[in-house]
Amino acid sequence: MNKKQLAILSIGNISHKDEGIALYAGKYLESNYSFDPSMDIIHGGVEGMSLLNIFMEYEEVIVLDVIGLEDSPGSMYQFPMSTFRGFSTDEDDDETGVLGCLNLIESKGNSLPKVSLLAIIPETIESKVGLSDSLFKPFEAYILMIIKSLEEKGFSCEAKEEKTTLQSIIASV
């Protein structure tokens, strides 16, 4: 099976406030940039096992998500798979999350795609839609981190003339 080159996979839950930032970032990229060569931006949400197919179809997957590290809200991190697999928790041992999917693929003897995590620290994951004020300001820096990562992989990322605002993205999701 020929695998597609690259996917951006945004993970999160928009009904848990800052946990939706990766989904907003995926939609923002889709609305405001064009990429060459083209790539898929997949809004994985909290899809569980359906994520498995994504990891099987691509040579490389960039995962966008929040991460619960002790740091200031809005702090950003970029980890290769070998590093973020070390963050595993009991929750990840079931097969419904990113790490669970990767573990299942590997346990079946299949090769894993190259996976990296571009993560941001949330302020809160309370049951509410939207973003904390502390994440609005670093959102553009998060987008630029993603763009820089893509450019380092040889992708051209061109901003569209008409920009869709983050507020519009949040309201439309």
N, C-alpha and C positions, 0 to 999 in steps of 0.2 A: 504494500500500500504506500503510495506517495503521500508524504506528509506535507501539510502547508507550512510555510516558513515561520510565521510569527502571529501570536494572538496576544492581545492585552485582555486580561480577565479581571474585571472589577468585582470585588466581593463585598458584601455588607447587607445591612438591613436598614432601609430608610425610616422605618418606624421606631428606630432606636437612636434618634438624634445623630450624633457624630459618627456612628457606625455606618452611615450612608455616604460618607465623603468619597469613598472610592467609586461608588456608583455614580455620584455626581461628576467626578473627574472623568470617568469613561464617557458619559454623555457630553460633557464639555469638550473633550477632545474630538468626539464625533461631530459635534456641531460647529466647531471653530477651526478645525485644521483639516488639511488634506495630506495624504501620505504617499510617498513613492519610494519603493514599490508599495502597493496597497497591502493592508493588513486587516485582520478582523479585530474589532473591539467587541468583547462579549460581556454582557451584563449578567454575571453569575448570581448576584444576590446571595441567597442562602440556599442554593439549588441542591446541595448534597450530592447524591450519587450521579446526577446528570453531569457533574463536573468531570467525571471519569473520562467521558468521551472526548472532552476538550484536550485533556492531557495526552490522549492517544492520537489525536489528529494533527498535532503541531510539533515541529522541531524545537520550537522555543515558545515559552509562555511567560509573560511578565504579569505577575499578580499584583493588583492594587488592593490594599486593605488597610485597616487600622491595626495597631499592635499595642498591647498592654505592657509597655516597659515603663520603668520609673524615670520619667522625664517630663518636661513641660509640654502641655497641650500644643499641638502644632509642630513639634519636633519631627523631623523626617529621617527615615532610615532606608538604606538600600542594602539588601542582603542576597547573596547567592543561596541557592537551595541548600547547599551543605551547611550553611550557618543557620538558616531559619528552621531546618528540620530538627535542630537541637533544641528548639523552643517547645517541642511536643509536650502536650499535657494529656491526662487521661481522656479528656474530651476528644482529642485528636485521634485516639486509638480506634474509635469507631470509624466507619468508612464514609462519613458524611461530609467531611471537610477536605480542604486542600491536602493537608498532610495525610489524612486517611486514604485519599485517592492515590497519592503518590506511593504510599506503602503497599496498597493493594496491587497496583500495576507492577511494582518491583517484585512482590511476592509471587506473582504469576509468571515471572521470568521475562517480562517485557522490558524493553529499554525505556528509560524515562527521557522526557524532553529536557532541554536546558530550561531551568525555572529560576526566576529571580523574584524577589519581593520588594516592592516599593511601598513603604508603609508610613503612616502618620499617626502620631499619638492623639487620641481623642481626649476631650475634656470630660464628656459624659456620654453614657449610652442609655440614658433614661428613655422611657417610652414616650417619645414625642418626635414629630417630623421637623426637619430643619437642621441647621448647624449652630453650634455655639459661636458666640461672637469671636472667641479666641481662635477659631479655625477659618474665619473669613479672610483675615489678613494673610496667613501662610498658604492659602489655597493656590494663589498664582505661583508661588514658589514650588509647590507640589507639582503643578502642571509643568513648570519649567524643568523640574527634575526628571519627569517622565519624558519630555521632549529631548532632553540631553541624553538620556539613556538610549532612546531610539536613534538619535543622530550618531551616537557612538557605534551603533550596530549597522550603520550605513543607510539609514532611512532619511529621506528628505521630509521635513515637517514644515509645511507652509501654512501660515495663518490665513484664514479667509478674511475678506474685507469686512463683511458684516459679522460682528461678534454677538453671540448669544451670551447674556450675562449669567453668572452663577445663580442669582436670584430667580431668573427665568427658568433655569434648569431645575432648581429645587421645586418651583411651583408646578412644573410640567410632569414631574416623575410621580 
